[in-house]
Amino acid sequence: MPKSALMKEEIKHEILGISLIALAILLLISFYLVPINKTGDPRQMGTIGFFAVRILAGVFGMGRFVIPFIMMALGLLLLRNKPFTFIKQKLLGMIFLFFCIITFLHFYVEVETFNHFIQSGLKGEGGGLIGAVICWLMQKGFGVIGAKILLGALSIVSIVLITDVSLISITKKMTAGIIKVFHRLKIFLDSFLFEEIDEREDKLRKKRAKKSSRKEAREGPVIIANDYNVDESGNWEEHLSVNPIPQPLEIMPFEPIASTPKEKDLTQKNKAKTGEASSYILPSLEILQSVVKIKSPRMNKDITESIRVLEETLESFGVKVKVTQVSCGPAVTRFEMQPCPGVKVSKIVNLADDIALNLAAPVVRIEAPVPGKSVIGIEVPKKEVSTVCFREVLETPQFLQSSSKLTVALGKDITGNPVVADLAAMPHLLIAGATGSGKSVCINTLICSILYKAKPSEVKFLMIDPKMVEMANYNGLPHLISPVVTDPKRAAGALKWIVNEMENRYNIFASTGVKDLYRYNELKQNTGEELPQMVVLIDELSDLMMVAPNDVEDSICRLAQMARAAGIHLVVATQRPSVDVITGLIKANIPSRIAFAVSSQIDSRTILDMAGAEKLLGKGDMLFNPIGAAKPIRVQGVYIAEEDINNIVSHCCSQAKPEYLEGILKGEFSGEDKSMEKDVLFDDAAKLVITTGQASVSLLQRRLRVGYSRAARLMDMLENQGIVGEYEGSKPRNVLVTLEQFERMQEKNS
């Protein structure tokens, strides 16, 4: 249609709409000035107005007062230039409803015959002449009750035609409105009184949460997990409980895994200490600092405002979403939103910086999609971070009811549920993050969690701490098989000792016909020869890799590949998550990982094989990626005070004394001799370095005409025999003996 024709059509609609509205106003004034039961004055509204009122009163009765409003509604629709089909539907609905009204009005006029019906209608009573005729016909055809039921159904159909909304939707809106009023009243009372909700209300909250979880995310109300709930209208209700018991969160289902077989020495000591082990008492929760409950601040307005800003920000970029759930954790609030059909997930992920800008947040992490849900999660830091206390997680059923001796309390997830993992099911763990991000606290938490579960006869520790201060508190612990190793050179020997111990255990399993530690301990249960599980803790891997990278990497890889069935578990931590420290072999053999805050996306990919750790907040904020998990879980780590660590260690030391095994710090082995076989060129190499006064691999390569590997092996043999000094980087090694001393050494050996 040409543009000029469209303009003419709009002008026609406007003229007709204005005319209808003006006529409706005239009729309303006429109804007021021209009473039906008295003789009116035609001069006030004119003859046309006077007779129009009289005619409308006789034809439609009391229903005449509805006619001006129908005309006004029709006029407004015309002024808004609505399509003709739309106006036709509304007009049809209004006419049907009008006839239903005038028929209903005549039901309450007391008449007996048809003539009385007509006469009462002409007098303007009830529904007028038309209402009287329709009422009489319906009474004769359906009876009074049947006619009223039919009129009620027609009225509902007319309302649906006018509003273009289904009856079910109207009912839902009315119900939601009533609930909305009650919620606002309850929130006002809660805010005024500021009282904590008792256990009965907490149970009601859980019931409501169960009901709402059954609804679809698209239709269901916005629900906030843990501490806050919000209804469809965005009204938030804070739930405070003195001792909330969160729902269980099973991250690592416990399966019986071989409890590590002990060495022969350990077995003999266990036999001798059976009586002492039976008297060992695990630490009590009372020795820990009590959890201080602080009232949560009122966050209703903040969260509602954040939802509005989030939806408006995305809509401004052409992305329409609906927030379906909000989860409040100790440090982070996660907004789960449902994108409209046709919206690409990558488009939302690329808007992370814009979302952070509009929410005034330092950093925003987007999880797309949330595992197990068809929603996208936007994690926004809270203004006030809640500390997760060690005792708080230890008191949960998830920790107390776990049967594993290697149960570890990690912290709380985004929804506030406790995260408890089983080290035996991991079976090895890699922890990495920048300085001050919470690695050492996590290791302390891991150690203390196991001390609350296991006796010295059940779990043994080998602690390697090149930083010399992080694990110093645990010296004297009865669970240790040696003092805390602080020398990186001795640490490499201790790892070799553990590898040899693993091989010895497998020899024991083979001789007894079992496959793992769990079955071995079941077999030896009555004899008292059970072997303990062993946990090897390395607090700083980078220091060890600088001193002996090949030996350390080989030992860690061998343990990671084979030690699970032997009951030996590795926990490796580093603050330098680079590829020269966390090598490909180490990553491939340690499937479970914890990433704390790092400085770059490259470091995050080194730890988790994905980005995300660079957007963590620090201070215990971690991404926990257990074995078999599709995506890492964001956890606020547990904080354990120095005083609590000292109390736990003091209690354990008062129950038993440590029994250190010999040979660990010296790098000695209880099995077969691992010393190198003497090379035929060893004597020539020794005489060469002594006579020249220089000791380097390149010298041996040139003079003896051998390859690099053999020359390096010869240099290691010379160091082991005390002929040359230790490796000092780019400097040549020092020659420690003279030719006469070497000849005397040869005579003794012969």
N, C-alpha and C positions, 0 to 999 in steps of 0.2 A: 504494500500500500504506500502511495507517495506521502512525503512528509507533510504536504499541505492538507491532504485528506485526514491524516492523523490529528493535525491541529484542529481541524473543523470538528472532528469527533470529540475531542477533549472539551472544546467550547460548548458543544451541545450538552455534554454531560454536566458541565459546570452550571449552565443555565437551568437545566432541569433540576439539579440538586438544590440550587438556591431557591427555586420556586417551591419545591416540596417542603423545605425547611420553613420558609415564610408562611406557607399555608398551614403547616402543623402548628406554628405559634399562634396564628389567627384562630384556629379551632380551639386550642387550649384556653385562650382568653374568652372565646365565645361560650365555652362550657361553664366558665366561672360567672360570666355576666348574664347568661340566659338560663335561669332555672326552669326545670321541666314541669314541676308541680305547681308553678305559679305563672301568672301572665307576665311575660317579659316585655321589655321596652325595645322595639325594633330600632330606635334611634341610636342606641349605644353601639351596636355592631352592624347596623344596616339590615335591610330586609333579607339579603342573601344569607348573611350570617345567622339571622334569627331563624329562617326556615331550614337552613342547613343543620342547625343543632336539633331542631324538632324532628327532621327526617332521620338523622343519624340515631337519635334516641329511640325513635319508633322501630327502626330496622335492627339496630345492634344493642339497644338497652344500655346497661352499665358498661358494656364493652366498648362504647364510643370513646372512653378515656384512653384506650390502648391505641386507637387509630393514629393520633398525632405522633406518638413515639415510633410507630412503624414507619410513618412518613419521614420522620427525622433520620432514622437509621438508614433508610433507603437513600435519602438525600446526601448523607455523609459518604455512603459508598460511591455514589456518583461523583461527588467532588474529588474523591481519592483516585478516580479513573480506574476503578477495578474492572476486570473483564466482565463481559455480559453473562457468561456462564456462571461466574462466581456470584454475581448479583442475583441471577435467576435462582440459584440454589438457596441463598439466604432469604429471598422474598418468598419462595415456596414454603420454607420452614416457618417463617413468621405468619403467613396466612393460615397454615395448618394449626399453629399454636393459638392464633386469634379465635378461630372457630371452636377449638376445644375449650377456650376460656369462656366464651359466651354460652356455650352449651352447659358447662359446669354451673355457671351463674343461674341458669333457669331451673336447675334441679332443686334449688332452695326456695322457689316460688310455689306456694300452696295453691294448687288448682285441681279440678276434678275432671273436666271434660276438655275436648279439643277446642271448643269455642272459648273457654276460660283461658287456655294456653295463648290463643291468638290475641285476646283482649288484653291480657297482662303484658304481652310483648309490645303491643301498640302503645301502651301507656308508658313504656320506657323501663319497665321492671325487668329484672333478671337479664337475659341475653337478647331482649328485643324480639322482633318478629322472627328473624332467622334462627336465633337461639331457641325460641319456643318450638318451631317446626322440627328442628333437628333433635331437640330433647324428647319431644313426643314420639317421633319415629324410633329413636333408640330405645326408649322405655318399652314401646310395644314390641320391638324386635328382640331385645336382649334382657329386658327387665332392668330394674334400677341398679342392682349390684353389677350385672354384666355390662351395662352401659358405662358405669363409672370405671370399671377395669379397662374397657376398651379405650375410653377417653384418656385414661392415664398412660396407656401404652402409646397412643398417638401423640400425646404431649411429649413423651420422652424422645420419640422419633423426631419430632419437630425441633427439639432442643439440640439433638445430634446434628441435624441439617444446618441449624443456625451456627453453632459453635465449631462444627467440623472436627469435633473431638469425640472419641468413643466413650461410652459410659464407664468402661473399666478404668480409663485414664482419669476421668473426672473423680471416680471413687478413690483412686490412689492419691490424687492431689488433695482431696478433702482430708483423707487420713493423714497424709504427710503434713498438712497444715495444722491439724489438731496436735500431732506429735511435736511439731515445731513449737507450738505455743507452750506445751508442757516442758519441753527441753529448755526453752529460754527462761521459763519460770524457775526451773531447777538450777540452772547455771547461775541465775541471779541470787538465789538463796545460798548456793555454795560459795559464791564469791563474797557475799555479805557476811556469812558466818565463818568461812575459811576453816571448815572442819574436815578432818580426815574421814574417809568412808570406811565403814566397818566391814567385817567379814561377810555379812549377809549381802551387802551391796556389791562386794567383790565377786560373790558367786553369781549374782544377777548379771554383772558385766561379762563374766565368762560365758554365760548362757547366750547373751546377746551376740557375743563374738562368734560363737558356734553357729548361730542361726544366720548371721550375715555372711559367714564364709561359704555357705551353701549357695548363695546367690551368685550370678554371673558378674564378672567385673564391670561389664558395661551397664548393667541395670542396678547393681547393688550400690549402697551408699558408700561414701568415702569413709574408710575405717582407719583409725590410727592404732598401731599395735603398741602393746605394753602399757604405757602410762596415759595415753590420751585417746579419746574416741571422738569422732566427728560424724554428724549425720548428713543427710542429703543436702540440707540447706546450708551447710558449712558451719554449724554450731558445734563448738568443741566442748567436750566434757572431760575434765581431768580426773583421773582416778589415782588416788594416793593410798598406798597400803603400807602398813608398818613392816610387814614381813612377807612380800609377795613371793609366791612359789611359781616360777615360770614353767611353761610347758617344756617337756623334754626335747632336747635337740641332739639327735644321734648323728654324729659326724663320722665316727669310726666304729662300726659295730664290732664288738669284741668277739674274737674267736680264739679258742685256746691255741696259743702258739708256743712252740717249743721253749720251755723255760731253759735258759742256757745251761748246758752241762758244765760242771765245774772241773777244774784240774784234779789230778790225783791228790795234790797237796790240800786243795780246798775240801775235797771229800773227806780226807782224814781229819781235818780240823773240824768239819761239821759233826763228825761222829763224836769227837771229844767234847763238843760244845752243845750237845743236844739238850742237856739240862738247862744250860744258860740261855739258849735260844727260846726255850719254852717259857722262860721267865721274863723275856723281853716284852716291854709294854710300849705300844705305839704312842706317839705324842697325842696330847689332847688338844682340842680346839680352844680350850680355855687359856692356853698360854699365848694365844694370838691376841692382838689388839681387837677390841670390840668394834663392830661396824657402827658408825655414826649415821643415823638416818636424818637426812635433811629434807625439808619440804621442797618439793619441786616448784619452781616459779610458774606463775600463770602464763602459759604460752598460747592461749586461745587466739588472741588477736594476731600474734606473730605468725602462727602457722596458717591461719586463714588468709592473711595478707600474702604470705609466701605462695600459697596455692594460686591466688589471683594473679600475682605478678608473673608466676611461672607460665600459666596458661596464656596470659596476654602477651608475654614476650615471644613465645613460640608462634602465637597467632599472627603477630606483626611480621614474622618471616614466612608466613603462608603455611604454617604447620598447625593443624588443629588437633588438640589432644584433650583428654579428660583425666584428671587425677582421680584414681580409683582407691588408693590406699596410701596412708602415711605411717611410716614406722619410725619411732623415736628410740634411738639407742643411747648409750652413755656419752658419745662424742659426736654422733652424726645423725641427721634426720634424712630418711630416704623417702622421696616422693615417687610412688609408682603410678605411671600414667599409661593410658591406653590410646595409641595413635589412631586416627581415623583411617578407613581403608584408602589405600593408595599412597600413604605417606611412607617414604623410605626411612629406615632406621639410621642410615648413614647421615641423612640430613639433620637429624636431631643430635647425633654425636658431634657433628662439626660445629654445632652452636654452643659448645660447652663454655667458651670464653664469654659469649654474649649473655648466657644465663647467669654466670658468676657476676658479671657486671651489674645486671639488673637486680640480683638478689643481694648485692653488696657483700658477697662471700669471697674469702681469699682464694679458694680453689673449689671446683666442682668436679666430681667424678661421676661419669655416666656409665651404667652397666646395661648393655643392650644385647640381648634381652636378659631379664632376671631369670636365673635357672628355675625351671619348673613352672614358669608363668609366662603368659603372652603379654607382658608389659615391659616397659622400659623404666629402669630405676635411676633417679637423679639424687645423688648423695651430697647433701649440703652440710657443712660443719655447723655445730651448735655454738651459740655465743658462750655458753658455760659448759665446760666438760665435766662430767661426773666421774669420779675415781672409782674403779672397780677394785674392791678390797679382796685380798687373798682369802680371808676367812669367809667372806660372803659367798664365794663360789664353792669353797670346800663344804659349806653347810647345805648345798643343794642335793636333792636325791640323785641327780645324775652322777655326782662324784661318790657319794656315800654308798650307793647301791652297786657300783662297778666292782666286778670281781677281779679285774686285772691288777697285778702288782705294779704295773707301769702306767697307771692312769695319771693323766696330766691335766691340771686346770689351766686353761689358756686365757679365758676372759669371758666377755659377753659380746654377742653379735649385734647387728643393727636393730633387731627387734627387742633387745634386752634379755634374750634367753642365754643361759650359761653355755659356754662351749667347752666341752670336756672331751679329750682325745685319748687314745690308747697307743702308747709308743710301740708296743709289741706288734700292733697291726699296721704301723706305718711302712716298714719297720725301722727306717733310718730317717733322720730329719736334718735338713739344711736351713740354717737361720742366717739371714744377711740383712744389712741395713747400715745407714750412715751412723756416725758417732752421735751418741745421745738419743738415738731413736727408740731404745728400749730393749736391745738384744740381751744385755747382761741381766736385766730384771727378768726377762723371759727364761733365761737359763736358771736363775735362782728359783723361779717359780716351779720350773720342771723338776729340779732336784728336791725341793721341799715337798712337792706333791707326792713324789715317790716315797720320801721318808715317812709320809703319813699313811702309806699303804703297805710298805714292805719292811720286814725285819732284815738284819744283816745277813742272816743265813739264806735269804730269798733273793736279794738283789745286791750286787756289788758294783762299785763305781771305780772307774779310772779317769781322773780329772787331769787335763792338760791345759795349763794356763800360762802361756808365754808372757802375758801382761803382769803376772806375779801378784796382783792385788785383788782380782775379781773373785777368786775361789779360795783365798787364804783363810776365810772363816771356817772352811770345812776340814781343815787339818785336824786330825784326831777323831774324825767320824768313824764309827765302827764299820760302816759300809764300804770303806775304802780298801783297795787291795795294795795301795802304796800311797805315800804322801803325795800331795798335789805336785805334779810335774811342772816345773817352771822353766827349765833349761830346754830350748828348742832342739839342741843336739840329742839330749837324752829322750826327748819326746819321740823322735824318730825311732830310737831303740825300743821305747815302750810300745809303740804301734806294731813293731815287728814281733814283740813278745805276744801281743794280743793275737796277731795272725797265727803264730805258732800254737797258741792256746786253742784257737779255733780248729786247727788241724788235729790237735790231740783229741779234742772232743769228738770229731768225726771218726777218729780211730776207735774211740770208746763205743760210739754208736754202732759202728760196723761189727765190733766184736760181740755186742749184746743183741744185735739184730733189730735195732730200732732206727727210725728215720729222723727224729728230732728230739729236742730236749723235753718237750711235754710228755712224750711217750716214755722216754728214759726215766724221768722222775716218777711216773706212774709205776714203772717196773720196780724201781728201787725205793718205793715209798715206805715199805715195812722194814727195810734194812738200814735206813738212816743215811743212805749214800746219795741223796738228792744233790743236784748241782744248782747253783744260783744263776739267775739271769745276770748279765753284765751290761752296763751302760758306759760307753766311752764318750766323754765330753771334751770337745776341743773348743776353747773359747776364742781363739784367734788363729785361723788357718793360714792367713797371709804370712805371719811370722815364721811358721814352720815351712811354708813353701819357699821362703827366701833362703833358708839354711840348707834344706835337703829336699828339693822339689820332687825328684824322681822317687826317692824312697817313700816319702809321705804319700805321694799320689798312688804309688803301687799298693801300699798298705791299705789306704782308704778304699781303693777300688776292690781289692780282694775281700775286705771285710763287708763292703756293701753288697757284693755279689753273692757271698756264701754264708755270711755270719747269721742270717735270720734263723735258720733251723738250729743253729748252735746256741741260740739264745743271747747273742751279742748284738747290741744295737748302738748305732753311731748317732751322735748329735754334734754337728759341725757348725760353728758360727764364725762369721767374718764381717768386718766393717769395710772391706774393700772388695765389693762384688765385681771384680773384673775377670776377664777370660783367662788371664795368667794365674789367677788364684782358684777360681771355680772353673776348672777345666771341663772340657766336654765329657771326659771319662767320669769325672766325679758327678756331674749333673745327671748323666745317663743312669747312674747306679744309685742315686738318692732320689726317690720319687716324691717324697713328701717335703714341702718347703714352706717356710715362713718368711715373708718379705716385710721389713719395716720401711720407714721413709728413706728414700734414696734421692740423690741429687739430679739424676737424669733418667730419661726413658731407656737409655742403653743399659744402665745398671739394672733397671726393672726387667728388661728382657733377658739379661744374663741370669737372673734368679728365677723368674717365673715363666720365661719364654713368651711374655706378653707385657704390654704397657700397663700402668696403673699405680705402681708403687711410688712413682715420682709425685703423685697427687695426694699421698697420705699426709697426715697432720703431725706425725711424730708423737712422742710421749706415750708409747704403747700402742699406737694405731697400726694395725698390721693386716696383711692379706695372708690367710692361711689356706694353703693348697694341699689337702691331704691326697694320698694315693687314690686314684680312681675318680676324683672329682672333676666335673666338666669345667668348672670355673672356681677361682679362689673365693673364700668367704672373708668378708671384712669383719674384723674382731677388734674390740678395745681390750688390750692386754691387761692382765691382773697386775696390780701393784703390791709388792711385798716390802715392808719396811725392814731396815737393817736390824732393828730390835727384834722383830719376829724371827729373822734368820738365826740370830744368836740364841734366842730362846729354844728354837727347834734343835739346833746343834748341841746345845748344852744338855737338853733332855736326852738326846740319843747317846751322847758321850757318857752320861751318868748311868745308862742301862748296860753298856758293854764297852770293851776296849778294842781298838783296832788291831788286826793281825795282818801285818804287811807280808807280802810274798817277796822272796829274795830274787834278785836278778832282773827286776823290771827296770829300775833306773840305770843299771849297768848295761842294759841291752843284751843280757844273757838269756839263754833259751833252755827250757827244760826238756826239749826233744832232741832231735838229731842235730849234729854239728853243721852249721851253715857257713863255716869259714871257706874261703876261696881255695881251690886247688892251686898248687904252685905251678907257675908257668915255666917252661924250659928256658925262656929268655930272662927269667927273674934275676939271676946272678949277673948276667951281662948288663941289664938295666941298672942294677944297684951300683956296679963298678963304674958305669958311665956317669951317673949323677954325682958320685963321690969324687971322681977324678976331675970332672969339669967344674964342680961346685954349683951347678945349676940343675934345677929339677922342674922340668916342664914337659907337657905331653908332646908338644911340637918337636922338642929335642929328641925324644925317644922315637918319634915317627921318622925323623930324618936319618938318625944314626943306625937304628935297628931295622929300617926299611919295613915297618909294619903300618897297619891302618890305624885310624883314630880310636876305634873301639878297643883294640888290643892294647894300644899305648895307654889309654885312660885306665884300663883294668890293671896294667902293670903299675901305674902310678898309685892306684888304690892299694895294691899289695905292699908297695914300699911304705905307704903311710901306716898300714896296719902293723907292719913289722917295726915301726918306729925309726925308719931310716930317713924319711923326709917329714916335714911339718904339715900342718893343715892347709887347706885351700884358702887363699887370701885374695880372691877376686882376680884382678889383672896382674897382680904381683907374682913373681916366681916363688915356688915353695922353698923353704929353708932346708938345707942338708944338715941333719942332726948328728951324724956319726962320721968317723974317719975310716980310712981303708983298713987300718989295723983292727979297729973295733968290729967292722963287718966280718973280717976273716975269723975273729974269735967267735962271733955269732954263728958262723957256718960250722965251725968245729963243734960247738955245743949241740947244734941241731943234728949233726951227723952222728 
